[in-house]
Amino acid sequence: MQRQYIFLELHRLTKEYKDASRKLHHTISYVDSLRREKLLLVSEHLQLLSLVEDQDKTSANDLPDSVRSDLPKSIAIRSSGFLAAGHRNLPPRGINPTTVAIQVFVGNLCLILEECGGEGEVVAYSQGTTKTELCNKWDEMGCCPYAERCRFAHGINELRPVIRHPRYKTQICRMLGAGNGCPYGHRCHFRHSSSLP
């Protein structure tokens, strides 16, 4: 009786082993087919990315060079209320506070005017420089290796305006008057032509 029980138990274990082995082989073949399918999809994805990149290059190259070179390098907006709002809140003369801080918001630019013992100090928090100037690579070649990761604008529709001081580009550049040429180019805060800004 005990031999028969051992024989039946051995038969049951052998059958379970064969079933488990069959399931394992089936799972391994399924994983292999998924791996092959993934490789195929990755290959197709890379081909599509290459096609899209080629199409972007050709569409950027279709834009005439004269149109690209005529675009402004940046858009500057002179703010009339650059510091005017801060002066209204200053304490009258004769009162000597230790520190008075006034915040002035112009668009998304935050200015803090601090009055310390009669001396004023302005701290300007930048509005950021992303997409505030045209990309040189895009301007010269019609395409940019950085694509959507580029911090510069690829066309006038991406160009963001920059808030400038009210006197921005109101005086003629002294470096041009000296005859040496201005090293700052279009980034110079002074005028480079006799025409009005």
BELDAHU-V110254 format. One record per helix or strand of 2 or more residues. SS is the DSSP state (a for helix, b for strand). FROM is the first residue (numbers start at 1). LEN is the number of residues. Records with the same first field share a line. If there is no record, write none. Layout:
SS = FROM-LEN ; FROM-LEN
This chain:
a = 2-61 ; 65-6 ; 84-4 ; 136-6 ; 147-3 ; 174-4 ; 185-3
b = 75-4 ; 100-7 ; 109-8 ; 119-7 ; 161-4
